[in-house]
Amino acid sequence: MTEVRVDTWGPERPQGGGGSAANLGWLAMVGVLYALGTTIPLYGIDPQAGFAAMTSVGMDAGTRLSIFGLGLMPLFMPLAFLELAKLFIPRLARWQVASAPNMFRLNDYVRFAAFAAAALQGYGIATAMEQMPGVVPDPGAGFIVATMSTYVGSTALLAWLADRISLRGFGNGFWLLWIVPFVNVLPFRSLQLLELARTGAMSPAVLPACLGLLLISGVVIVVANLATVDGILPRDGRVPAPSLAWRARLTTQVLIWPPLLANIVIGVIVAPLYLLLSGSGMAPGWLHYGSGGHIFLFSVLTLFLAYAYAREAPNWRPDIAEVFGSETEPKGLPAPFWLFGLMQVALCTSWELLASHSPMDFLAGSSLITVVTVVMNFIRPWRLRLS
């Protein structure tokens, strides 16, 4: 069975060994395969009718109606809940890294949960498309089963590709595949934005504001990555230099996960809980993206999660934990590292405010943090070789 090697702190895997032209070509081929998969429509639908129906409600029909319509979300959600569990139950994180069998067992749980989620989402999407006029010419059980099978199969394929990327020494295959859809859509949406500015359909101030914020965001994220990787450990020889794989995992934990988990908590826990307790049929306006309530809640959660990661993450690796404290008295990372939560809040809320007043919904602070961090982890082995 395929092992889904995801964001774990278990046995080290080599990183930076995939620098040959053949391996780089293979990686590019995987990216192209994923991008092409987002253009192949689901079996049993009328693509033109589906495109018209979904664009009418503001959805990205080309991607949503494809065989990779779910992307990595079925894998991402179990991973997100596992990350939350490790933060609130530190013993679980230490148990995970205690041995390879423990890591593989958690990977199995993530994989099976992902396949179940893909099947459930496939069922929901199939039944919803059957209600759209003309989208499914031949509705029924056959179409529903075919859609569920397609989504489970595409999830398994992406999990297998992520594993192969990791095994070839390119770092974390999951996160490299995660950024593919963002990079794939960025040129088209950028041209669309330029056209809106040229025709006057968008305020002339939006484009300069976007470019300026993009430049500032990139510089800040790069500095945060360099500080996290190069400034975390004391240089007095108390511990050996951490491997590239461990450094990459640390930047993932400290920089990528907090804003992503904050959005997960709001969308999957807070909003449904409010609906359950209030008996309302829809989320209140203060929970909508761009509202003051959403920004406040997101900021509080991100700061808390950034502090929690900086507090707990070093204790998930024994030879690092003893530098910052002990299992009974963990000290965590130095204060500047959990203060990166302020950086995450500033960037993400700035992009959220910009998106709420302009057609910039395809850019988000959490997406930029993820893309820049993943790219830096990818190129770090070559940067170190040349230094």
BELMO-V109291 format. One record per backbone hydrogen bond with DSSP energy under -1.0 kcal/mol. NH is the residue of the N-H (numbers start at 1). CO is the residue of the C=O. If there is no record, write none. Layout:
nh->(NH:NH)
co->(CO:CO)
This chain:
nh->(5:6:8:16:24:25:26:27:28:29:30:31:32:33:34:35:36:37:38:39:42:45:46:50:51:52:53:54:55:56:58:59:61:64:65:66:67:69:71:73:76:77:79:80:81:82:83:84:85:86:87:88:89:92:94:95:96:97:103:104:105:106:107:108:109:110:111:112:113:114:115:116:117:118:119:120:121:122:123:124:125:126:127:128:129:130:132:135:144:145:146:147:148:149:150:151:152:153:154:155:156:157:158:159:160:161:162:163:164:165:166:167:168:169:170:176:177:178:179:183:184:185:186:189:190:191:192:193:194:195:196:197:198:199:201:202:206:209:210:211:212:213:214:215:216:217:218:219:220:221:222:223:224:225:226:227:228:229:230:231:247:248:249:250:251:252:253:254:255:256:257:260:261:262:263:264:265:266:267:268:269:270:271:273:274:275:276:277:278:279:287:288:291:295:296:297:298:299:300:301:302:303:304:305:306:307:308:309:310:311:312:313:315:316:317:320:321:322:323:324:325:326:333:337:339:340:341:342:344:345:346:347:348:349:350:351:352:353:354:355:356:360:363:368:369:370:371:372:373:374:375:376:377:378:379:380:383:384:385:386)
co->(3:4:6:169:20:21:22:23:24:25:26:27:28:29:30:31:32:33:34:36:65:42:135:46:47:48:49:50:51:52:55:54:59:60:61:63:40:66:68:70:72:73:75:76:77:78:79:80:81:82:83:84:85:89:90:91:92:93:99:100:101:102:103:104:105:106:107:108:109:110:111:112:113:114:115:116:117:118:119:120:121:122:123:124:125:126:129:132:140:141:142:143:144:145:146:147:148:149:150:151:152:153:154:155:156:157:158:159:160:161:162:163:164:166:165:172:173:174:175:179:180:181:182:185:186:187:188:189:190:191:192:193:194:195:196:196:203:205:206:207:208:209:210:211:212:213:214:215:216:217:218:219:220:221:222:223:224:225:226:227:243:244:245:246:247:248:249:250:251:251:252:256:257:258:259:260:261:262:263:264:265:265:266:269:270:271:272:273:274:275:284:285:288:291:292:293:294:295:296:297:298:299:300:301:302:303:304:305:306:307:308:309:312:313:314:317:317:318:320:320:321:329:310:334:335:337:338:339:340:341:342:343:344:345:346:347:348:349:350:351:352:358:360:364:365:366:367:368:369:370:371:372:373:374:375:376:379:380:381:382)
